[in-house]
Amino acid sequence: MEEMKKTIGARGLLAAAAVVLCMGSLAVSTEETKQKQLRFRENGEFKILQVADMHYADGKTTRCRDVLPSEMASCSDLNTTAFLRRMILAEKPDLIVFTGDNIYASDATDAARSLDAAFSPAISSSIPWAAVLGNHDQESALSREGVMRHIVSLNHTLSRVNPTGVDDIDGFGNYNLEVHGVEGSGFENKSVLNLYLLDSGDYSTVPSIHGYGWIKPSQQVWFQRTSMKLQRAYMSQPEAQEAPAPGLAYFHIPLPEFASVDSSNYTGVNQDGISSPSVNSGFFTTMVEAGDVKAVFTGHDHLNDFCGEYTGIQLCYGGGFGYHAYGKAGWARRARVVQATLQKTDEASWGPLMSIKTWKRLDYQNLTAIDVQVLWSNSTAGGT
């Protein structure tokens, strides 16, 4: 109840923000004209690699933090690059999502060059990728908007500065991605998995409120409207479904509700505490009300890598990935993988989503996989 009392009038503000959103321009941004359609593979699977907190700076001249003494002399940003390349080769993801603090801008001589280097393994792989911002990406000559505009200019990215038709929305890097069914199936023109990516901000700009930023009412209204539109499309003909297509949300700073996940009910570890905003803007409640989001994935707290269910939504950390980011000597850098799998139909084709599971890989020689976990299945969720 205390968390709910701390909400900053979110419901009233959401209604006001809705009026502003309706006045948005209808101009189509240039980055959205190059979007590639994501879809499930012919084997009925779609795999997402989450990369949290690379903290990239100047490459080989940037030293690692919190590694074993025997590793320190030869360790640099290039270890982060090598880890990402190995993960791409090992998992062969269909999409890579970078959940903020992609660069540690205050240590970067040239932020644009650091961004290019940080994302280079994804770019050279030709795999679609998307990114959101953390609280350190803009701490250089490039503004927060400038960082996001540079990201959307890079090859093979699906990132967007902000959604089409919405001029007045807080932050930069709020957008959604649709993942369609297998080509040739009855769901090839339907999004069977929806991804929501949001800018969770950096630091509070309200003098009386200290600490980190939060997801604002204008962003929540955009999410509500987008979710509603996607649900209507999915539950309409052809192949009309009785329940919404599952959704996943990706952003950087964890919500206050992460602290409410019972330690007996999660897989992974909490070694960092929960560094969420000091106010609760109500976005978790907004997602619960929407009814389609099954899991949230964040970064920010590098030594946390747990996934746990709270009020019907799995709240998950990616775990610290980058070697210039703070960590814990002897505790391996890691990445989270999410795999969504479709139902097989009676006609030997592919239908709606059957399950979502996750695991992590550690940056050891054999990229050890740990903590395999089913986040959602249509049998436990009452079917689709």
Backbone torsions as a table, in degrees:
resi	resn	phi	psi	omega
1	MET	NA	-35.4	-178.7
2	GLU	-61.8	-39.5	179.0
3	GLU	-62.1	-40.9	-179.4
4	MET	-66.0	-36.4	177.8
5	LYS	-65.0	-26.6	-177.4
6	LYS	-83.1	-4.9	177.7
7	THR	-60.7	146.0	-173.6
8	ILE	-98.8	57.0	178.3
9	GLY	62.7	38.0	-170.8
10	ALA	-60.0	-40.0	-175.3
11	ARG	-64.0	-44.6	178.5
12	GLY	-65.5	-40.5	179.8
13	LEU	-66.7	-34.6	178.4
14	LEU	-61.0	-42.0	-179.0
15	ALA	-64.9	-41.4	178.7
16	ALA	-65.2	-39.6	-178.3
17	ALA	-66.9	-28.4	-179.7
18	ALA	-60.7	-37.3	179.4
19	VAL	-64.7	-41.3	179.6
20	VAL	-64.5	-42.3	-178.5
21	LEU	-62.4	-34.7	-178.0
22	CYS	-66.8	-16.0	-177.5
23	MET	-93.2	6.6	-176.4
24	GLY	-64.2	155.1	177.7
25	SER	-70.4	152.9	178.0
26	LEU	-98.3	6.2	-179.5
27	ALA	-65.3	139.4	179.6
28	VAL	-90.4	123.6	-179.6
29	SER	-72.0	151.9	-174.1
30	THR	-64.6	-34.6	-177.7
31	GLU	-67.7	-24.2	-177.3
32	GLU	-82.0	-11.4	179.6
33	THR	-78.2	-12.3	-175.1
34	LYS	-108.0	12.8	-175.6
35	GLN	-66.1	134.8	176.4
36	LYS	-94.2	137.8	178.6
37	GLN	-72.5	119.2	174.5
38	LEU	-81.3	141.0	175.6
39	ARG	-154.2	160.2	179.3
40	PHE	-68.0	150.0	178.1
41	ARG	-70.7	169.8	179.4
42	GLU	-64.8	-19.2	177.0
43	ASN	-88.4	7.9	176.8
44	GLY	79.0	18.8	-178.2
45	GLU	-120.8	153.3	172.8
46	PHE	-141.4	126.7	-172.7
47	LYS	-119.2	134.2	179.5
48	ILE	-119.6	129.9	173.3
49	LEU	-101.1	120.3	175.3
50	GLN	-96.5	129.2	177.3
51	VAL	-119.4	113.6	-175.6
52	ALA	-111.5	129.5	167.8
53	ASP	62.1	63.1	173.8
54	MET	-69.6	-34.3	-179.7
55	HIS	54.1	38.9	-177.0
56	TYR	-68.7	145.2	178.6
57	ALA	-130.6	-99.6	-172.1
58	ASP	-112.6	22.8	174.5
59	GLY	79.3	-131.6	-171.7
60	LYS	-67.9	-16.9	178.7
61	THR	-89.0	-5.6	-179.8
62	THR	-94.9	118.8	-175.4
63	ARG	-76.3	156.1	175.8
64	CYS	-78.5	160.9	174.4
65	ARG	-118.0	146.3	170.3
66	ASP	52.3	53.8	171.6
67	VAL	-119.5	169.9	179.9
68	LEU	-65.2	148.9	-179.7
69	PRO	-53.1	-35.9	-179.0
70	SER	-69.0	-18.0	-178.2
71	GLU	-97.5	-16.2	-168.5
72	MET	-61.7	-44.0	-172.0
73	ALA	-61.0	-36.6	-174.5
74	SER	-104.1	6.3	-172.1
75	CYS	-98.0	133.7	-179.5
76	SER	-153.2	-172.8	174.0
77	ASP	-54.0	-27.1	-178.4
78	LEU	-64.3	-23.3	173.6
79	ASN	-66.6	-36.2	175.7
80	THR	-64.2	-44.7	178.3
81	THR	-60.3	-44.9	-178.7
82	ALA	-64.7	-40.4	178.8
83	PHE	-61.4	-44.2	-179.8
84	LEU	-64.3	-41.8	178.2
85	ARG	-61.7	-43.2	-179.4
86	ARG	-65.3	-39.2	178.2
87	MET	-64.0	-41.2	179.7
88	ILE	-64.1	-43.4	179.6
89	LEU	-67.2	-37.5	-176.0
90	ALA	-74.9	-42.0	-172.9
91	GLU	-97.9	-23.5	-177.0
92	LYS	47.4	60.3	-176.1
93	PRO	-70.0	159.0	174.6
94	ASP	-88.4	-18.5	179.4
95	LEU	-154.3	140.6	174.3
96	ILE	-113.8	128.1	178.6
97	VAL	-117.7	121.9	177.9
98	PHE	-98.7	118.5	-171.0
99	THR	-101.4	43.6	167.8
100	GLY	94.7	166.3	-168.0
101	ASP	48.9	47.2	179.2
102	ASN	-66.6	-37.1	171.9
103	ILE	-125.8	156.3	172.3
104	TYR	-101.8	86.4	-163.0
105	ALA	-62.0	-30.8	-178.4
106	SER	-67.1	-19.3	177.2
107	ASP	-102.1	2.4	-176.8
108	ALA	-94.8	126.4	177.8
109	THR	-65.2	-40.3	-179.2
110	ASP	-137.9	107.1	-173.6
111	ALA	-60.7	-39.9	-179.0
112	ALA	-63.6	-42.8	178.4
113	ARG	-66.2	-37.1	178.4
114	SER	-65.6	-40.1	176.4
115	LEU	-62.5	-43.8	178.6
116	ASP	-58.2	-44.2	-177.9
117	ALA	-70.8	-39.9	-178.2
118	ALA	-61.9	-41.7	-177.2
119	PHE	-90.6	-1.2	-172.2
120	SER	-57.8	-39.4	177.6
121	PRO	-62.4	-37.3	177.4
122	ALA	-67.6	-43.1	-178.6
123	ILE	-63.4	-46.3	-177.2
124	SER	-69.9	-20.7	178.6
125	SER	-78.3	-16.7	-176.3
126	SER	66.0	13.3	175.8
127	ILE	-82.6	135.7	176.3
128	PRO	-57.0	140.8	179.5
129	TRP	-142.6	158.9	-179.2
130	ALA	-143.0	153.2	-177.6
131	ALA	-141.7	150.2	167.7
132	VAL	-123.3	169.8	-176.7
133	LEU	-98.1	152.0	173.3
134	GLY	-105.8	-154.7	-179.7
135	ASN	-97.0	-2.2	179.9
136	HIS	-114.4	-8.7	-173.8
137	ASP	-63.5	-28.3	-171.9
138	GLN	-100.9	8.1	-172.7
139	GLU	-84.6	54.9	179.5
140	SER	-155.1	-159.4	179.2
141	ALA	-67.8	-23.8	178.7
142	LEU	-84.4	127.2	176.2
143	SER	-69.8	173.6	178.0
144	ARG	-61.5	-43.7	176.4
145	GLU	-64.8	-40.7	179.8
146	GLY	-61.9	-39.4	177.3
147	VAL	-62.6	-45.7	-178.0
148	MET	-67.1	-38.4	178.4
149	ARG	-65.5	-34.9	176.5
150	HIS	-67.3	-42.4	-180.0
151	ILE	-58.4	-45.6	-175.9
152	VAL	-71.1	-12.5	177.9
153	SER	-83.8	-9.1	-174.3
154	LEU	-83.6	157.2	-176.4
155	ASN	-69.0	144.2	172.4
156	HIS	68.1	9.1	178.6
157	THR	-87.3	145.8	172.3
158	LEU	-104.3	5.7	-179.3
159	SER	-62.0	150.6	176.4
160	ARG	-133.4	149.6	177.6
161	VAL	-66.1	-45.1	175.7
162	ASN	-166.6	169.2	-174.6
163	PRO	-70.5	150.4	176.2
164	THR	-61.7	139.2	174.4
165	GLY	80.7	7.7	-179.2
166	VAL	-128.7	103.3	179.6
167	ASP	-83.6	-41.5	-172.3
168	ASP	-104.0	82.9	175.7
169	ILE	-135.1	138.0	-178.1
170	ASP	-69.1	143.7	174.3
171	GLY	83.9	-177.3	179.8
172	PHE	-139.8	125.6	-177.4
173	GLY	103.9	38.0	171.8
174	ASN	-102.8	119.4	-178.6
175	TYR	-166.9	167.5	177.8
176	ASN	-127.1	155.0	177.8
177	LEU	-127.5	137.2	178.6
178	GLU	-104.8	138.0	176.3
179	VAL	-115.9	111.0	-175.9
180	HIS	-83.6	164.3	178.8
181	GLY	-69.0	177.7	-177.4
182	VAL	-62.2	138.2	178.4
183	GLU	-60.2	133.0	-179.0
184	GLY	91.7	-10.3	178.1
185	SER	-90.4	172.7	178.1
186	GLY	-67.3	-11.8	-178.2
187	PHE	-109.2	16.4	-175.9
188	GLU	-65.8	-24.5	179.7
189	ASN	-107.7	14.7	176.3
190	LYS	-117.3	141.6	172.6
191	SER	-81.2	114.7	-179.0
192	VAL	-97.9	-6.5	176.3
193	LEU	-146.7	125.2	-177.2
194	ASN	-113.5	132.4	-179.0
195	LEU	-112.3	127.7	177.9
196	TYR	-112.1	122.8	179.6
197	LEU	-117.4	130.7	-173.8
198	LEU	-135.7	154.0	174.4
199	ASP	-89.6	111.0	-179.8
200	SER	-86.7	7.4	174.3
201	GLY	83.8	-175.4	176.8
202	ASP	-119.7	-74.4	-179.5
203	TYR	-131.5	155.2	-179.4
204	SER	-61.0	138.1	174.7
205	THR	-105.1	5.5	177.9
206	VAL	-94.0	116.2	-173.6
207	PRO	-53.3	-34.2	-176.6
208	SER	-85.1	-5.1	-179.9
209	ILE	-118.1	120.5	-177.8
210	HIS	-99.8	160.5	174.0
211	GLY	103.1	-153.3	-172.1
212	TYR	-81.0	162.8	176.2
213	GLY	-73.8	-179.9	-177.3
214	TRP	-149.4	167.2	179.3
215	ILE	-79.3	121.0	-168.6
216	LYS	-85.2	164.4	179.1
217	PRO	-54.8	-39.5	-179.5
218	SER	-62.7	-36.5	177.2
219	GLN	-69.3	-37.2	-179.6
220	GLN	-68.9	-36.8	176.6
221	VAL	-64.7	-42.7	176.7
222	TRP	-59.6	-44.7	178.3
223	PHE	-59.6	-47.0	-178.6
224	GLN	-58.3	-46.2	-176.9
225	ARG	-67.6	-39.4	179.8
226	THR	-67.6	-45.5	178.8
227	SER	-59.9	-44.0	-179.2
228	MET	-62.5	-42.4	179.3
229	LYS	-63.8	-43.9	179.8
230	LEU	-66.5	-37.7	178.9
231	GLN	-66.0	-41.2	178.5
232	ARG	-61.0	-43.3	-178.7
233	ALA	-64.7	-40.5	-176.0
234	TYR	-71.8	-31.2	-176.3
235	MET	-95.8	13.6	176.7
236	SER	-111.6	164.2	176.7
237	GLN	-68.4	152.6	-3.6
238	PRO	-76.7	162.9	-179.7
239	GLU	54.0	48.4	-179.8
240	ALA	-60.7	134.3	-178.6
241	GLN	-109.9	156.5	-176.5
242	GLU	-85.4	-17.5	-178.4
243	ALA	-136.6	160.2	-177.3
244	PRO	-64.0	155.4	169.8
245	ALA	-67.3	139.4	179.0
246	PRO	-60.4	148.4	177.9
247	GLY	-126.2	153.7	174.9
248	LEU	-126.3	141.9	179.2
249	ALA	-117.1	137.5	179.9
250	TYR	-127.1	126.6	171.7
251	PHE	-159.6	179.3	-167.8
252	HIS	-90.9	-56.3	-171.5
253	ILE	-86.9	128.4	-177.9
254	PRO	-66.1	149.3	176.5
255	LEU	-75.6	156.3	177.2
256	PRO	-55.3	-28.3	-178.6
257	GLU	-65.5	-17.9	175.7
258	PHE	-57.0	-31.9	-179.7
259	ALA	-72.9	-11.7	-178.9
260	SER	-93.3	-4.7	178.6
261	VAL	-70.9	123.1	-178.6
262	ASP	-68.5	129.4	-178.0
263	SER	-61.3	-20.4	177.0
264	SER	-81.7	-4.0	-173.7
265	ASN	-122.5	21.4	175.5
266	TYR	-131.5	160.6	177.7
267	THR	-112.0	124.6	-176.1
268	GLY	119.8	-161.8	-175.8
269	VAL	-130.9	154.0	172.0
270	ASN	-123.4	98.6	-178.3
271	GLN	-110.6	-7.1	-170.8
272	ASP	-109.9	-12.9	-164.6
273	GLY	75.9	-179.3	-177.0
274	ILE	-112.3	110.5	-179.3
275	SER	-94.6	73.8	180.0
276	SER	-99.2	172.9	175.4
277	PRO	-60.5	156.7	179.6
278	SER	-79.6	-9.7	174.2
279	VAL	-118.5	156.4	177.6
280	ASN	-107.8	109.6	-176.1
281	SER	-83.1	-2.3	174.2
282	GLY	89.1	10.9	-175.6
283	PHE	-68.2	-33.3	178.1
284	PHE	-61.5	-45.8	177.3
285	THR	-60.6	-39.0	177.7
286	THR	-59.8	-41.5	178.6
287	MET	-67.9	-41.2	178.4
288	VAL	-61.2	-43.0	179.8
289	GLU	-64.5	-37.5	-180.0
290	ALA	-64.4	-39.4	171.1
291	GLY	88.6	-1.3	-176.3
292	ASP	-108.1	-22.9	-176.8
293	VAL	-75.6	124.0	-179.1
294	LYS	-101.7	-23.2	-178.6
295	ALA	-154.8	148.3	177.1
296	VAL	-120.0	137.8	-178.5
297	PHE	-126.0	124.7	-178.6
298	THR	-131.0	-179.8	174.4
299	GLY	-129.4	-129.4	169.7
300	HIS	79.9	-53.8	178.5
301	ASP	-97.8	96.9	-165.6
302	HIS	-65.4	-27.3	-175.5
303	LEU	-94.4	8.4	173.7
304	ASN	-105.4	136.4	177.7
305	ASP	-142.1	24.9	-174.4
306	PHE	-85.3	160.5	169.2
307	CYS	-128.8	128.2	178.4
308	GLY	-150.5	148.9	-176.3
309	GLU	-87.9	136.8	174.7
310	TYR	-141.5	118.9	178.9
311	THR	51.4	41.8	173.0
312	GLY	87.9	-0.2	178.9
313	ILE	-123.7	132.7	175.1
314	GLN	-78.5	126.5	178.6
315	LEU	-107.2	118.0	-168.7
316	CYS	-128.5	139.6	168.5
317	TYR	-98.0	149.8	175.3
318	GLY	-81.2	-30.2	-172.3
319	GLY	88.2	143.4	-176.5
320	GLY	-62.9	131.1	-176.8
321	PHE	-104.0	-43.3	-168.8
322	GLY	-83.5	150.5	-177.5
323	TYR	-86.7	-15.5	174.5
324	HIS	-91.5	-3.2	175.0
325	ALA	-85.2	153.8	176.4
326	TYR	-62.3	149.9	-179.6
327	GLY	-153.9	-144.4	179.7
328	LYS	-146.5	118.0	-177.4
329	ALA	-56.2	127.1	-179.1
330	GLY	91.9	-11.4	176.5
331	TRP	-102.7	111.1	-168.1
332	ALA	-62.8	143.9	166.6
333	ARG	-61.3	153.6	-171.3
334	ARG	-151.6	165.7	178.0
335	ALA	-138.9	152.5	179.2
336	ARG	-106.6	138.4	176.9
337	VAL	-116.9	137.7	175.0
338	VAL	-121.8	131.0	177.5
339	GLN	-122.8	122.1	175.5
340	ALA	-102.2	138.8	-176.5
341	THR	-129.0	137.4	-178.4
342	LEU	-88.4	160.6	173.3
343	GLN	-77.0	143.5	171.5
344	LYS	-86.2	132.2	-178.5
345	THR	-90.9	169.9	178.6
346	ASP	-64.5	-22.9	-178.9
347	GLU	-91.1	18.0	-179.8
348	ALA	60.0	30.7	174.5
349	SER	-113.9	-163.8	-177.8
350	TRP	-118.9	137.0	-178.5
351	GLY	-109.6	-142.7	179.6
352	PRO	-75.7	-177.8	-175.8
353	LEU	-69.4	136.7	178.9
354	MET	-101.2	-42.6	-175.7
355	SER	-158.6	159.8	173.3
356	ILE	-130.7	123.1	176.9
357	LYS	-129.2	165.4	-176.1
358	THR	-144.0	159.4	171.3
359	TRP	-157.0	170.7	177.3
360	LYS	-121.3	153.1	172.7
361	ARG	-121.8	138.1	-178.7
362	LEU	-100.3	147.9	-178.0
363	ASP	-81.2	62.9	168.9
364	TYR	-103.7	177.2	-175.9
365	GLN	-56.6	-39.0	-177.5
366	ASN	-102.4	13.6	179.4
367	LEU	48.3	57.2	-176.2
368	THR	-49.5	129.5	175.9
369	ALA	-93.5	134.1	-179.1
370	ILE	-135.3	163.3	168.5
371	ASP	55.1	52.1	173.5
372	VAL	-66.8	132.3	-169.9
373	GLN	-149.5	132.3	173.2
374	VAL	-84.8	119.0	-179.0
375	LEU	-87.0	-32.4	-177.5
376	TRP	-161.3	144.7	169.8
377	SER	-144.5	150.8	-175.8
378	ASN	-70.4	-17.1	177.4
379	SER	-72.4	-38.7	179.9
380	THR	-82.4	-19.3	-176.7
381	ALA	-95.6	6.7	176.7
382	GLY	90.1	7.9	174.7
383	GLY	86.6	164.4	177.3
384	THR	-116.7	NA	NA
